[in-house]
Amino acid sequence: MLIDSHCHLDFPDLRDRLPDVLAAADAAGVKRMVTISTLVGRYETYRGLAEAHEAVFFSVGTHPHNAATEPDVPVERIVELSRHPRCIAIGEAGLDYFYDKSPRDVQQQVFRTHIAAARGTGLPLVIHARDADEDMIAILTDEMERGPFKAVLHCFSSGEKLASVGVELGLYVSFSGILTFRNSEEIRRIAGLVPRDRLLVETDAPYLAPIPYRGKTNEPAYVAHTARVLADVIGVPEAEVAAITTANFYRLFSKAAEANGR
């Protein structure tokens, strides 16, 4: 069994052929997936997907690209929406200094709001971090000193220092199809340094399809290819990496474990 810890089933490339996407995932052994929020305003869409499909959980939050669109969603609102039994995470939220689609100060403000929601609910925060390592480290360190919270660094493509600090702070690290790319030697090296009990796999579908599907629309079934490369990196059989990442998923996303009676 594999779990795709991060995908976007509401995006048109997947939504428009969802029955086939879910069937392919099931056939590939991907039995659960989390469709991740990018706008709190689309909450009903995420909720509808999770209510309609047993394999699907969802999150609630504002992507850093959309921070300027939703700069003032209060902690209390996020907490309230997260009470749905199939909402198992906060986010994705964080910092993206590569595209800078929202002002950096607004990204930081919205990120801290989501940290407060994760702390208040006990749900893990799904963190987006791109080209913002130093500010990410500073905010995570500062906020963890204010009170602990659970989190995962999703689609990890940052430097070793962020991974190391994240692990020290208790975070998990999730790897996407980037891990399989030929020019990703450094990401594979970092993956090998992450403790096994902190590893997750994801697709970030419909983006970042792994080899051999690079350049095509990604989908949850393809997380198996990332898991295969991760198994090679950490030197274990594929079945073991599936067991490791599934156990890690249910430990971090404990609300999913409760929903599945684990």
Contacts in CASP RR format, 6 or more apart in sequence:
PFRMAT RR
TARGET T0000
AUTHOR 0000-0000-0000
METHOD contacts of the structure
MODEL  1
MLIDSHCHLDFPDLRDRLPDVLAAADAAGVKRMVTISTLVGRYETYRGLA
EAHEAVFFSVGTHPHNAATEPDVPVERIVELSRHPRCIAIGEAGLDYFYD
KSPRDVQQQVFRTHIAAARGTGLPLVIHARDADEDMIAILTDEMERGPFK
AVLHCFSSGEKLASVGVELGLYVSFSGILTFRNSEEIRRIAGLVPRDRLL
VETDAPYLAPIPYRGKTNEPAYVAHTARVLADVIGVPEAEVAAITTANFY
RLFSKAAEANGR
1 29 0 8 1.000
1 31 0 8 1.000
1 32 0 8 1.000
1 242 0 8 1.000
1 246 0 8 1.000
2 28 0 8 1.000
2 29 0 8 1.000
2 30 0 8 1.000
2 31 0 8 1.000
2 201 0 8 1.000
2 223 0 8 1.000
2 224 0 8 1.000
2 227 0 8 1.000
2 242 0 8 1.000
2 245 0 8 1.000
2 246 0 8 1.000
3 30 0 8 1.000
3 31 0 8 1.000
3 32 0 8 1.000
3 33 0 8 1.000
3 34 0 8 1.000
3 201 0 8 1.000
3 223 0 8 1.000
3 245 0 8 1.000
3 246 0 8 1.000
3 249 0 8 1.000
4 25 0 8 1.000
4 30 0 8 1.000
4 32 0 8 1.000
4 33 0 8 1.000
4 34 0 8 1.000
4 201 0 8 1.000
4 202 0 8 1.000
4 203 0 8 1.000
4 205 0 8 1.000
4 220 0 8 1.000
4 223 0 8 1.000
5 33 0 8 1.000
5 34 0 8 1.000
5 152 0 8 1.000
5 154 0 8 1.000
5 174 0 8 1.000
5 200 0 8 1.000
5 201 0 8 1.000
5 202 0 8 1.000
5 249 0 8 1.000
5 253 0 8 1.000
6 34 0 8 1.000
6 36 0 8 1.000
6 92 0 8 1.000
6 126 0 8 1.000
6 154 0 8 1.000
6 155 0 8 1.000
6 174 0 8 1.000
6 176 0 8 1.000
6 202 0 8 1.000
6 203 0 8 1.000
6 204 0 8 1.000
7 14 0 8 1.000
7 33 0 8 1.000
7 34 0 8 1.000
7 35 0 8 1.000
7 36 0 8 1.000
7 202 0 8 1.000
7 203 0 8 1.000
7 204 0 8 1.000
7 205 0 8 1.000
7 206 0 8 1.000
7 219 0 8 1.000
7 220 0 8 1.000
8 14 0 8 1.000
8 35 0 8 1.000
8 36 0 8 1.000
8 38 0 8 1.000
8 204 0 8 1.000
8 205 0 8 1.000
8 206 0 8 1.000
8 207 0 8 1.000
9 15 0 8 1.000
9 18 0 8 1.000
9 21 0 8 1.000
9 33 0 8 1.000
9 35 0 8 1.000
9 49 0 8 1.000
9 56 0 8 1.000
9 205 0 8 1.000
10 35 0 8 1.000
10 42 0 8 1.000
10 45 0 8 1.000
10 46 0 8 1.000
10 49 0 8 1.000
11 206 0 8 1.000
13 206 0 8 1.000
13 217 0 8 1.000
14 21 0 8 1.000
14 205 0 8 1.000
14 206 0 8 1.000
14 217 0 8 1.000
14 219 0 8 1.000
21 219 0 8 1.000
21 220 0 8 1.000
21 221 0 8 1.000
22 53 0 8 1.000
22 55 0 8 1.000
22 56 0 8 1.000
22 220 0 8 1.000
24 219 0 8 1.000
24 220 0 8 1.000
24 221 0 8 1.000
25 31 0 8 1.000
25 33 0 8 1.000
25 55 0 8 1.000
25 219 0 8 1.000
25 220 0 8 1.000
25 221 0 8 1.000
26 55 0 8 1.000
27 221 0 8 1.000
28 220 0 8 1.000
28 221 0 8 1.000
28 222 0 8 1.000
28 223 0 8 1.000
28 224 0 8 1.000
29 224 0 8 1.000
30 220 0 8 1.000
30 221 0 8 1.000
30 223 0 8 1.000
30 224 0 8 1.000
31 55 0 8 1.000
32 55 0 8 1.000
32 56 0 8 1.000
32 57 0 8 1.000
32 249 0 8 1.000
32 256 0 8 1.000
32 260 0 8 1.000
33 55 0 8 1.000
33 56 0 8 1.000
33 57 0 8 1.000
33 220 0 8 1.000
34 56 0 8 1.000
34 57 0 8 1.000
34 58 0 8 1.000
34 59 0 8 1.000
34 88 0 8 1.000
34 89 0 8 1.000
34 253 0 8 1.000
34 256 0 8 1.000
35 46 0 8 1.000
35 49 0 8 1.000
35 50 0 8 1.000
35 56 0 8 1.000
35 57 0 8 1.000
35 58 0 8 1.000
35 59 0 8 1.000
36 58 0 8 1.000
36 59 0 8 1.000
36 89 0 8 1.000
36 91 0 8 1.000
36 92 0 8 1.000
36 126 0 8 1.000
36 154 0 8 1.000
37 43 0 8 1.000
37 46 0 8 1.000
37 58 0 8 1.000
37 59 0 8 1.000
37 60 0 8 1.000
37 61 0 8 1.000
37 62 0 8 1.000
37 63 0 8 1.000
37 91 0 8 1.000
37 92 0 8 1.000
38 61 0 8 1.000
38 62 0 8 1.000
38 63 0 8 1.000
38 65 0 8 1.000
38 66 0 8 1.000
38 92 0 8 1.000
39 61 0 8 1.000
39 62 0 8 1.000
39 63 0 8 1.000
39 66 0 8 1.000
39 69 0 8 1.000
39 70 0 8 1.000
40 60 0 8 1.000
40 61 0 8 1.000
40 62 0 8 1.000
40 70 0 8 1.000
40 73 0 8 1.000
40 77 0 8 1.000
40 78 0 8 1.000
40 81 0 8 1.000
41 70 0 8 1.000
43 60 0 8 1.000
43 81 0 8 1.000
46 58 0 8 1.000
46 59 0 8 1.000
46 60 0 8 1.000
46 87 0 8 1.000
47 58 0 8 1.000
47 84 0 8 1.000
47 86 0 8 1.000
47 87 0 8 1.000
49 56 0 8 1.000
49 58 0 8 1.000
50 56 0 8 1.000
50 57 0 8 1.000
50 58 0 8 1.000
50 84 0 8 1.000
50 86 0 8 1.000
50 87 0 8 1.000
51 86 0 8 1.000
56 86 0 8 1.000
57 86 0 8 1.000
57 87 0 8 1.000
57 88 0 8 1.000
57 89 0 8 1.000
57 253 0 8 1.000
57 256 0 8 1.000
57 259 0 8 1.000
58 84 0 8 1.000
58 86 0 8 1.000
58 87 0 8 1.000
58 88 0 8 1.000
59 87 0 8 1.000
59 88 0 8 1.000
59 89 0 8 1.000
59 90 0 8 1.000
59 91 0 8 1.000
59 92 0 8 1.000
59 126 0 8 1.000
60 78 0 8 1.000
60 81 0 8 1.000
60 82 0 8 1.000
60 87 0 8 1.000
60 89 0 8 1.000
60 90 0 8 1.000
60 91 0 8 1.000
61 73 0 8 1.000
61 78 0 8 1.000
61 90 0 8 1.000
61 91 0 8 1.000
61 92 0 8 1.000
61 93 0 8 1.000
61 114 0 8 1.000
62 69 0 8 1.000
62 70 0 8 1.000
62 73 0 8 1.000
62 91 0 8 1.000
62 93 0 8 1.000
62 110 0 8 1.000
62 114 0 8 1.000
63 91 0 8 1.000
63 92 0 8 1.000
63 93 0 8 1.000
63 128 0 8 1.000
64 93 0 8 1.000
64 94 0 8 1.000
64 95 0 8 1.000
64 96 0 8 1.000
64 101 0 8 1.000
64 102 0 8 1.000
64 107 0 8 1.000
64 110 0 8 1.000
64 111 0 8 1.000
64 128 0 8 1.000
65 96 0 8 1.000
65 99 0 8 1.000
65 101 0 8 1.000
65 102 0 8 1.000
66 101 0 8 1.000
66 102 0 8 1.000
67 93 0 8 1.000
67 102 0 8 1.000
67 103 0 8 1.000
67 106 0 8 1.000
67 107 0 8 1.000
67 109 0 8 1.000
67 110 0 8 1.000
67 111 0 8 1.000
68 101 0 8 1.000
68 102 0 8 1.000
68 103 0 8 1.000
68 106 0 8 1.000
69 102 0 8 1.000
70 110 0 8 1.000
71 106 0 8 1.000
71 109 0 8 1.000
71 110 0 8 1.000
73 110 0 8 1.000
73 113 0 8 1.000
74 113 0 8 1.000
75 113 0 8 1.000
75 116 0 8 1.000
75 117 0 8 1.000
75 120 0 8 1.000
78 90 0 8 1.000
78 113 0 8 1.000
78 114 0 8 1.000
78 117 0 8 1.000
79 117 0 8 1.000
79 120 0 8 1.000
79 121 0 8 1.000
81 87 0 8 1.000
82 90 0 8 1.000
82 117 0 8 1.000
82 121 0 8 1.000
82 123 0 8 1.000
85 255 0 8 1.000
85 259 0 8 1.000
86 259 0 8 1.000
87 123 0 8 1.000
87 255 0 8 1.000
88 123 0 8 1.000
88 124 0 8 1.000
88 253 0 8 1.000
88 255 0 8 1.000
88 256 0 8 1.000
88 259 0 8 1.000
89 123 0 8 1.000
89 124 0 8 1.000
89 125 0 8 1.000
89 126 0 8 1.000
89 253 0 8 1.000
90 114 0 8 1.000
90 117 0 8 1.000
90 118 0 8 1.000
90 121 0 8 1.000
90 123 0 8 1.000
90 124 0 8 1.000
90 125 0 8 1.000
90 126 0 8 1.000
91 114 0 8 1.000
91 125 0 8 1.000
91 126 0 8 1.000
92 126 0 8 1.000
92 127 0 8 1.000
92 128 0 8 1.000
92 154 0 8 1.000
93 110 0 8 1.000
93 111 0 8 1.000
93 113 0 8 1.000
93 114 0 8 1.000
93 115 0 8 1.000
93 125 0 8 1.000
93 126 0 8 1.000
93 127 0 8 1.000
93 128 0 8 1.000
94 107 0 8 1.000
94 110 0 8 1.000
94 111 0 8 1.000
94 114 0 8 1.000
94 127 0 8 1.000
94 128 0 8 1.000
94 129 0 8 1.000
94 132 0 8 1.000
94 136 0 8 1.000
95 104 0 8 1.000
95 107 0 8 1.000
95 108 0 8 1.000
95 111 0 8 1.000
95 128 0 8 1.000
95 129 0 8 1.000
95 130 0 8 1.000
95 132 0 8 1.000
95 135 0 8 1.000
95 136 0 8 1.000
95 139 0 8 1.000
96 107 0 8 1.000
96 128 0 8 1.000
96 129 0 8 1.000
96 130 0 8 1.000
96 131 0 8 1.000
96 132 0 8 1.000
97 104 0 8 1.000
97 130 0 8 1.000
97 131 0 8 1.000
97 132 0 8 1.000
97 135 0 8 1.000
98 130 0 8 1.000
98 131 0 8 1.000
99 130 0 8 1.000
102 110 0 8 1.000
104 135 0 8 1.000
108 135 0 8 1.000
108 139 0 8 1.000
111 139 0 8 1.000
112 139 0 8 1.000
112 143 0 8 1.000
114 125 0 8 1.000
115 125 0 8 1.000
115 139 0 8 1.000
115 143 0 8 1.000
115 149 0 8 1.000
115 151 0 8 1.000
117 123 0 8 1.000
117 125 0 8 1.000
118 124 0 8 1.000
118 125 0 8 1.000
118 149 0 8 1.000
118 150 0 8 1.000
118 151 0 8 1.000
119 143 0 8 1.000
119 146 0 8 1.000
119 147 0 8 1.000
119 148 0 8 1.000
119 149 0 8 1.000
120 149 0 8 1.000
122 149 0 8 1.000
122 150 0 8 1.000
123 150 0 8 1.000
123 255 0 8 1.000
124 149 0 8 1.000
124 150 0 8 1.000
124 151 0 8 1.000
124 152 0 8 1.000
124 172 0 8 1.000
124 252 0 8 1.000
124 253 0 8 1.000
125 149 0 8 1.000
125 150 0 8 1.000
125 151 0 8 1.000
125 152 0 8 1.000
126 151 0 8 1.000
126 152 0 8 1.000
126 154 0 8 1.000
127 136 0 8 1.000
127 151 0 8 1.000
127 152 0 8 1.000
127 153 0 8 1.000
127 154 0 8 1.000
127 171 0 8 1.000
128 154 0 8 1.000
128 155 0 8 1.000
129 136 0 8 1.000
129 153 0 8 1.000
129 158 0 8 1.000
129 162 0 8 1.000
130 157 0 8 1.000
130 158 0 8 1.000
133 158 0 8 1.000
133 159 0 8 1.000
133 161 0 8 1.000
133 162 0 8 1.000
136 158 0 8 1.000
136 162 0 8 1.000
137 161 0 8 1.000
137 162 0 8 1.000
137 165 0 8 1.000
140 151 0 8 1.000
140 165 0 8 1.000
140 166 0 8 1.000
140 169 0 8 1.000
140 171 0 8 1.000
141 165 0 8 1.000
141 169 0 8 1.000
143 149 0 8 1.000
144 169 0 8 1.000
150 170 0 8 1.000
150 171 0 8 1.000
150 252 0 8 1.000
151 170 0 8 1.000
151 171 0 8 1.000
151 172 0 8 1.000
152 171 0 8 1.000
152 172 0 8 1.000
152 173 0 8 1.000
152 174 0 8 1.000
152 200 0 8 1.000
152 252 0 8 1.000
153 162 0 8 1.000
153 163 0 8 1.000
153 166 0 8 1.000
153 171 0 8 1.000
153 172 0 8 1.000
153 173 0 8 1.000
153 174 0 8 1.000
154 174 0 8 1.000
154 176 0 8 1.000
154 202 0 8 1.000
154 204 0 8 1.000
155 174 0 8 1.000
155 175 0 8 1.000
155 176 0 8 1.000
155 178 0 8 1.000
155 202 0 8 1.000
155 204 0 8 1.000
155 208 0 8 1.000
156 163 0 8 1.000
156 173 0 8 1.000
156 174 0 8 1.000
156 175 0 8 1.000
156 176 0 8 1.000
156 178 0 8 1.000
156 187 0 8 1.000
156 190 0 8 1.000
156 191 0 8 1.000
157 178 0 8 1.000
157 187 0 8 1.000
159 186 0 8 1.000
159 190 0 8 1.000
160 189 0 8 1.000
160 190 0 8 1.000
160 193 0 8 1.000
163 173 0 8 1.000
163 190 0 8 1.000
163 193 0 8 1.000
163 194 0 8 1.000
164 193 0 8 1.000
166 173 0 8 1.000
167 173 0 8 1.000
167 194 0 8 1.000
167 195 0 8 1.000
167 198 0 8 1.000
170 198 0 8 1.000
171 198 0 8 1.000
172 198 0 8 1.000
172 199 0 8 1.000
172 200 0 8 1.000
172 248 0 8 1.000
172 252 0 8 1.000
173 191 0 8 1.000
173 194 0 8 1.000
173 198 0 8 1.000
173 199 0 8 1.000
173 200 0 8 1.000
174 199 0 8 1.000
174 200 0 8 1.000
174 201 0 8 1.000
174 202 0 8 1.000
175 187 0 8 1.000
175 191 0 8 1.000
175 199 0 8 1.000
175 200 0 8 1.000
175 201 0 8 1.000
175 202 0 8 1.000
175 226 0 8 1.000
175 230 0 8 1.000
176 201 0 8 1.000
176 202 0 8 1.000
176 203 0 8 1.000
176 204 0 8 1.000
176 208 0 8 1.000
176 210 0 8 1.000
176 226 0 8 1.000
177 203 0 8 1.000
177 204 0 8 1.000
177 208 0 8 1.000
177 209 0 8 1.000
177 210 0 8 1.000
177 211 0 8 1.000
177 218 0 8 1.000
177 222 0 8 1.000
177 225 0 8 1.000
177 226 0 8 1.000
177 229 0 8 1.000
178 184 0 8 1.000
178 187 0 8 1.000
178 208 0 8 1.000
179 187 0 8 1.000
179 188 0 8 1.000
179 191 0 8 1.000
179 210 0 8 1.000
179 226 0 8 1.000
179 229 0 8 1.000
179 230 0 8 1.000
179 233 0 8 1.000
180 210 0 8 1.000
180 211 0 8 1.000
180 214 0 8 1.000
180 225 0 8 1.000
180 226 0 8 1.000
180 229 0 8 1.000
181 187 0 8 1.000
181 210 0 8 1.000
181 211 0 8 1.000
181 214 0 8 1.000
182 211 0 8 1.000
188 229 0 8 1.000
188 233 0 8 1.000
191 199 0 8 1.000
191 230 0 8 1.000
191 233 0 8 1.000
191 234 0 8 1.000
192 233 0 8 1.000
192 234 0 8 1.000
196 234 0 8 1.000
196 244 0 8 1.000
197 244 0 8 1.000
197 247 0 8 1.000
197 248 0 8 1.000
197 251 0 8 1.000
198 248 0 8 1.000
199 230 0 8 1.000
199 234 0 8 1.000
199 241 0 8 1.000
199 244 0 8 1.000
199 245 0 8 1.000
199 248 0 8 1.000
200 245 0 8 1.000
200 248 0 8 1.000
200 249 0 8 1.000
200 252 0 8 1.000
201 223 0 8 1.000
201 226 0 8 1.000
201 227 0 8 1.000
201 230 0 8 1.000
201 241 0 8 1.000
201 245 0 8 1.000
202 223 0 8 1.000
202 226 0 8 1.000
203 209 0 8 1.000
203 210 0 8 1.000
203 218 0 8 1.000
203 219 0 8 1.000
203 220 0 8 1.000
203 222 0 8 1.000
203 223 0 8 1.000
203 226 0 8 1.000
204 218 0 8 1.000
205 217 0 8 1.000
205 218 0 8 1.000
205 219 0 8 1.000
205 220 0 8 1.000
205 222 0 8 1.000
206 217 0 8 1.000
206 218 0 8 1.000
206 219 0 8 1.000
207 218 0 8 1.000
208 218 0 8 1.000
209 215 0 8 1.000
209 216 0 8 1.000
209 217 0 8 1.000
209 218 0 8 1.000
209 219 0 8 1.000
209 222 0 8 1.000
210 218 0 8 1.000
210 222 0 8 1.000
210 225 0 8 1.000
210 226 0 8 1.000
210 229 0 8 1.000
211 225 0 8 1.000
212 225 0 8 1.000
213 222 0 8 1.000
213 225 0 8 1.000
227 238 0 8 1.000
227 241 0 8 1.000
227 242 0 8 1.000
227 245 0 8 1.000
228 238 0 8 1.000
228 241 0 8 1.000
230 241 0 8 1.000
230 245 0 8 1.000
231 237 0 8 1.000
231 238 0 8 1.000
231 240 0 8 1.000
231 241 0 8 1.000
234 241 0 8 1.000
236 244 0 8 1.000
249 256 0 8 1.000
250 256 0 8 1.000
250 257 0 8 1.000
250 260 0 8 1.000
250 262 0 8 1.000
251 257 0 8 1.000
END
